[in-house]
């Protein structure tokens, strides 16, 4: 995703072997439909490892009720050389967003909210939004020129990234955003919402699209309406009923052996650990206060597959109804005005990409973009990516753990390889 251009390019030491996962029930068994594409993708992963771009990668391809290809290649930690396993835990980052989106929609299913409700009905701090016109300086002081927003922020704007909220990913208000919200781990969602409400919007709600912190605000709405923490609500309505035993915001020391190490580059361009895959990880030893609906979930490839299959199956998980079909339909249906291009990866300047309540969706196919019409997808800032193709009844997931994956060929070409593999 182009949103992730802001990430640093990274390098990771070479690991010269591929670990076949003995816990994989398919034992790397590949369908005869297009072995060449799967083999080429795996070769790309191995090249990325050899070229010191990633430490390892885990992927799977699911079609019509079964996993047709999967593997875990490389290591989860370079220093220990622990082989990467299918049961390893990854920081899913923005792949948290679909879970949060469904959680908010479940409150609508319960009759407690409506996606067309004004946000300030639940969070009064957003009752008088203003839109930024210009940032000036006066004797070294920042002066913001704004005007009152003509549109109210609606709940639907949160799930579609059309709220206009300031973001750390765009230059217009980047410095302001970071000053107000930079150290999020020390605070909770209530604090986050109150601080964000003090910043001007980048545009009129509903009139443009910009990736940003909207889903964290959705998580705060869930807390206010449900009367419980976002973590507790997510566990009660989604994680526990679906038996997603390895899906959680924070980890215990017992989880440390399966936690992958997160890598980045330091100021000299040398590879360094951004967050360890052991008990010293901030996920285990940190404050555990900020339950980020935008990007805080940690999970395994099989847990995330369960969630994707439930979405593909219109809310049903192993004969258990997690959400009504009409609720899931909102997560597959474009919710953004057709003149707005709501995506990072689609061809620039063309509104080929829409956004559902939770996912980027392909409106029209294009020769420069591999995913087919109606396919929903998203990715995470630490090298995680997935798609759900309702037409082919297919799901693809690829997990790495590096915060500059935009330069990793296997990550960049994942959609292409998997889509071609599915073509008969």
C-alpha positions in Angstrom: 0.0 0.0 0.0 1.2 3.4 -0.9 0.3 4.6 2.6 3.3 2.7 3.7 5.7 4.6 1.6 6.4 6.5 4.8 8.0 3.4 6.2 11.8 3.1 6.1 13.5 0.7 3.7 14.9 -2.1 5.7 17.5 -4.9 5.4 17.6 -8.2 7.2 20.4 -10.8 7.3 20.2 -13.8 5.0 18.8 -17.1 6.1 19.8 -19.7 3.6 17.0 -22.2 4.1 13.3 -22.7 3.9 11.5 -24.2 6.9 8.7 -26.6 5.9 6.2 -26.5 8.6 5.3 -29.9 10.1 2.2 -28.4 11.7 0.7 -27.5 8.3 -2.0 -30.0 7.6 -1.5 -29.5 3.9 2.3 -30.3 4.2 2.9 -27.7 1.5 0.7 -29.7 -0.8 -0.2 -27.5 -3.8 -3.1 -27.7 -6.1 -2.3 -28.7 -9.7 -4.0 -25.5 -11.0 -0.9 -23.4 -11.1 2.1 -24.7 -9.2 4.5 -22.4 -11.1 3.0 -19.2 -9.5 3.3 -20.6 -6.0 6.9 -21.8 -6.7 7.8 -18.4 -8.1 6.4 -16.7 -5.0 8.3 -18.9 -2.7 11.5 -18.3 -4.7 10.9 -14.6 -4.2 10.6 -15.1 -0.4 13.9 -17.0 -0.4 15.6 -14.3 -2.5 14.3 -11.6 -0.1 15.8 -13.6 2.8 19.1 -14.1 0.9 19.2 -10.4 -0.1 18.8 -9.5 3.6 15.4 -7.9 3.1 13.4 -10.1 5.4 14.1 -12.7 8.1 11.2 -14.9 7.0 7.7 -15.0 5.7 4.6 -17.2 6.2 1.8 -17.4 3.7 -1.3 -19.4 2.8 -3.7 -19.5 -0.1 -7.3 -20.8 0.6 -9.9 -21.6 -2.0 -13.4 -23.0 -1.7 -13.1 -24.4 1.8 -9.6 -25.6 1.9 -6.0 -24.4 2.1 -4.4 -25.2 -1.2 -0.9 -23.9 -0.6 1.0 -22.7 2.5 4.5 -22.5 3.9 6.6 -20.8 6.6 10.1 -19.9 5.3 13.1 -18.5 7.1 13.4 -17.6 10.8 11.4 -15.7 13.3 14.5 -14.2 15.0 17.9 -13.7 13.3 20.0 -14.0 16.4 18.5 -17.2 17.7 17.9 -18.6 14.2 14.6 -20.0 15.4 12.8 -21.5 12.4 9.6 -19.6 11.5 6.5 -21.7 12.2 2.9 -21.4 11.2 2.0 -21.1 14.8 4.2 -18.0 15.3 2.6 -14.7 16.4 2.8 -11.6 14.3 2.0 -8.0 14.9 -0.9 -7.5 12.6 -1.0 -3.7 12.7 -3.7 -2.3 10.4 -5.1 -5.8 9.8 -6.8 -5.1 13.2 -9.1 -2.7 11.4 -11.6 -5.2 10.0 -12.1 -6.7 13.5 -12.8 -3.2 14.9 -15.1 -2.4 12.0 -17.2 -5.6 12.6 -17.3 -4.8 16.3 -18.9 -1.4 15.6 -21.3 -3.0 13.1 -22.4 -5.5 15.7 -23.6 -2.6 17.8 -25.7 -1.5 14.9 -27.0 -5.1 14.6 -28.0 -4.8 18.2 -30.0 -1.7 17.5 -27.8 0.5 19.7 -26.3 2.7 17.0 -26.7 3.5 13.3 -23.9 4.1 10.8 -25.6 7.4 9.8 -25.5 8.7 13.4 -23.4 11.8 14.2 -20.2 11.0 16.0 -20.9 13.7 18.6 -24.0 11.8 19.7 -21.5 9.5 21.5 -18.4 11.6 21.7 -19.4 15.2 22.4 -15.8 16.4 22.0 -16.3 16.2 18.3 -19.4 18.4 18.3 -17.8 21.4 16.6 -15.3 20.2 14.0 -13.3 22.8 12.1 -11.4 22.3 8.8 -7.8 23.4 8.3 -7.3 26.1 5.6 -3.7 27.0 6.2 -0.8 26.7 8.7 1.0 30.0 9.3 3.7 31.1 11.7 3.8 34.3 13.7 7.1 35.1 15.5 7.9 31.4 15.7 4.4 30.4 16.8 2.1 28.2 14.8 -1.1 29.8 13.7 -3.9 27.6 12.3 -6.4 29.2 9.9 -9.6 27.2 9.9 -13.3 27.3 9.2 -16.3 25.6 10.8 -17.1 22.3 9.0 -20.4 22.3 7.2 -20.8 18.5 7.6 -21.0 16.6 10.8 -18.7 13.6 11.3 -20.9 10.5 11.0 -20.1 7.0 12.2 -19.9 5.8 8.6 -17.1 8.2 8.0 -15.0 6.4 10.7 -15.2 3.0 9.0 -14.5 4.4 5.5 -11.7 6.9 6.4 -13.8 9.8 5.1 -13.9 11.6 8.5 -11.2 14.2 7.6 -9.1 13.5 10.7 -5.5 14.6 10.8 -3.0 11.9 10.3 0.6 11.1 10.9 0.8 9.7 7.3 0.3 13.0 5.4 2.4 16.2 5.5 -0.5 18.6 6.0 -0.9 18.1 9.7 1.8 15.5 10.4 3.7 17.6 13.0 0.6 18.6 14.8 -0.7 15.1 15.0 2.6 13.7 16.3 2.8 16.5 18.9 -0.7 15.8 20.2 -0.7 12.0 19.9 2.8 10.7 19.3 3.3 8.7 22.5 0.0 6.7 22.4 1.1 3.7 24.4 1.0 5.6 27.7 -2.7 6.4 27.4 -6.1 4.9 26.7 -8.6 5.3 23.9 -10.5 8.0 25.8 -7.4 10.2 26.0 -6.7 9.5 22.3 -10.1 10.6 21.3 -10.1 13.8 23.4 -6.7 14.8 22.0 -7.7 14.1 18.4 -10.8 16.2 18.8 -8.6 19.3 19.5 -7.0 19.1 16.0 -8.7 20.5 12.8 -9.9 18.2 10.1 -8.0 18.0 6.8 -11.2 18.1 4.7 -15.0 18.2 5.0 -16.3 14.9 6.4 -17.6 12.6 3.7 -16.0 14.6 0.8 -12.6 13.0 0.5 -10.7 9.9 1.6 -7.6 9.8 3.8 -6.1 7.0 5.8 -5.8 7.9 9.4 -6.9 7.3 13.0 -10.6 6.9 12.4 -10.8 3.3 13.5 -9.4 4.2 16.9 -12.3 6.6 17.3 -14.6 3.8 16.3 -13.1 1.7 19.1 -13.8 4.5 21.6 -17.4 4.7 20.4 -17.7 0.9 21.1 -16.5 1.5 24.7 -19.0 4.3 25.3 -22.0 2.5 23.8 -21.2 -1.0 25.2 -20.1 0.2 28.6 -17.1 -2.1 28.5 -13.5 -1.7 27.4 -12.9 -2.2 23.7 -10.7 -5.2 24.5 -13.5 -6.9 26.5 -16.1 -6.2 23.8 -14.0 -7.6 21.1 -13.3 -10.7 23.1 -16.9 -11.2 24.0 -18.4 -10.8 20.5 -15.7 -12.0 18.2 -12.5 -13.5 19.6 -13.9 -15.9 22.2 -16.9 -17.1 20.1 -14.5 -17.8 17.2 -11.9 -19.4 19.4 -9.2 -17.1 18.2 -6.9 -18.2 21.0 -3.8 -16.5 19.7 -5.5 -13.2 18.8 -4.9 -10.6 21.5 -3.7 -7.0 22.0 -1.0 -7.8 24.6 0.9 -11.0 25.3 1.9 -13.0 28.4 5.4 -14.4 29.0 4.2 -17.8 27.9 3.6 -16.4 24.4 7.2 -15.2 24.1 8.7 -18.2 22.3 6.2 -17.8 19.5 6.4 -14.0 19.1 8.3 -13.0 15.9 11.0 -10.3 16.2 10.2 -6.9 14.6 13.1 -5.3 12.6 13.9 -1.9 11.3 16.9 0.2 10.2 18.8 2.6 12.5 20.1 6.0 11.5 23.2 4.5 9.9 21.2 2.1 7.8 22.1 -1.0 9.8 19.6 -3.6 10.7 18.3 -3.4 14.3 15.6 -4.8 16.4 12.6 -2.6 16.8 10.8 -4.8 19.2 12.1 -8.1 20.4 10.5 -11.5 20.1 11.0 -12.4 23.7 9.8 -11.3 27.2 11.4 -7.9 26.8 8.9 -7.0 24.0 6.7 -4.0 24.8 3.8 -6.3 24.0 4.7 -8.3 27.2 6.5 -5.9 29.4 4.9 -2.6 28.3 2.1 -0.6 29.9 -0.7 -2.4 28.2 -3.0 0.6 28.2 -3.8 1.5 24.6 -6.1 -1.0 22.9 -5.6 0.3 19.4 -8.6 -0.5 17.1 -6.5 0.7 14.2 -3.5 -1.5 14.7 -3.0 -3.3 18.0 -3.9 -6.9 17.4 -1.4 -9.7 17.4 -2.3 -13.0 15.8 -1.3 -16.1 13.9 -1.9 -16.9 10.3 -4.5 -19.6 11.2 -6.4 -17.3 13.6 -6.6 -14.6 10.9 -7.7 -17.1 8.3 -10.6 -18.1 10.6 -11.7 -14.5 10.7 -11.4 -14.1 6.9 -13.3 -17.3 6.3 -16.1 -16.1 8.5 -16.3 -12.9 6.4 -16.3 -14.9 3.2 -19.0 -17.1 4.6 -21.3 -14.1 5.5 -20.9 -14.2 9.2 -20.9 -17.9 9.9 -18.0 -19.6 11.7 -18.2 -23.4 12.0 -22.0 -23.3 12.1 -22.0 -20.5 14.6 -23.4 -17.1 13.7 -21.0 -14.3 14.5 -22.8 -11.7 12.6 -25.9 -11.5 10.4 -25.4 -11.8 6.6 -26.7 -8.2 6.1 -24.0 -7.0 8.5 -21.3 -8.7 6.6 -22.7 -7.5 3.3 -21.9 -3.9 4.5 -18.2 -5.0 4.8 -18.2 -6.2 1.2 -20.1 -3.3 -0.3 -18.5 0.0 -1.4 -19.6 2.7 1.0 -17.7 5.7 -0.6 -18.9 8.1 -3.3 -17.8 6.8 -6.7 -15.9 10.0 -7.5 -13.5 9.3 -4.6 -10.5 7.1 -5.0 -10.3 5.3 -1.7 -7.0 3.4 -1.8 -3.3 3.5 -1.8 -2.4 0.8 -4.3 -4.8 1.5 -7.1 -3.7 3.5 -10.2 -3.1 7.1 -9.3 -5.9 9.6 -10.1 -8.5 6.9 -11.1 -11.3 6.0 -8.7 -10.9 2.3 -9.2 -10.8 1.6 -5.5 -13.6 2.0 -3.0 -13.9 1.4 0.6 -16.4 -0.8 2.5 -17.1 -0.7 6.2 -13.7 -2.2 6.9 -11.9 -3.0 3.7 -10.5 -1.5 0.5 -12.5 -2.9 -2.4 -11.8 -3.2 -6.1 -14.5 -1.3 -8.1 -13.1 -1.8 -11.6 -10.3 -4.0 -12.8 -7.2 -2.5 -14.3 -4.2 -4.0 -16.1 -1.8 -2.5 -13.6 -3.6 -4.0 -10.6 -3.9 -7.8 -10.0 -6.9 -8.1 -7.8 -10.3 -8.8 -9.4 -13.5 -6.9 -9.0 -15.2 -7.0 -5.6 -12.1 -8.3 -3.9 -11.6 -6.8 -0.5 -8.2 -6.4 1.1 -5.9 -4.5 3.5 -2.4 -4.6 4.9 -0.4 -3.7 8.0 2.6 -1.5 8.7 4.8 -4.3 9.8 4.6 -6.4 6.6 1.3 -8.2 6.8 -1.2 -8.3 3.9 -4.3 -10.2 2.9 -7.2 -10.3 0.4 -10.6 -12.0 0.3 -12.0 -12.7 -3.2 -15.8 -13.5 -2.8 -16.2 -14.4 -6.5 -13.5 -17.1 -6.4 -14.2 -17.9 -2.7 -10.5 -17.4 -2.1 -8.3 -15.9 0.6 -4.6 -15.1 0.6 -2.5 -14.1 3.6 1.2 -13.2 3.7 3.0 -12.3 7.0 6.4 -10.8 7.5 7.7 -8.7 10.4 9.5 -5.7 9.1 8.5 -2.1 9.0 9.8 -1.2 5.6 8.2 -4.0 3.5 7.4 -1.6 0.7 10.8 -2.5 -0.8 10.4 -6.2 -0.4 9.6 -7.9 -3.8 7.7 -10.9 -2.3 5.4 -8.5 -0.4 4.9 -6.2 -3.4 4.2 -9.1 -5.7 2.0 -11.2 -3.3 -1.3 -10.2 -4.8 -0.1 -10.8 -8.4 1.3 -14.3 -7.6 -1.8 -15.4 -5.7 -4.3 -14.1 -8.2 -2.5 -15.8 -11.1 -2.3 -19.0 -9.1 -6.1 -19.0 -8.8 -6.6 -18.6 -12.5 -7.6 -21.8 -14.1 
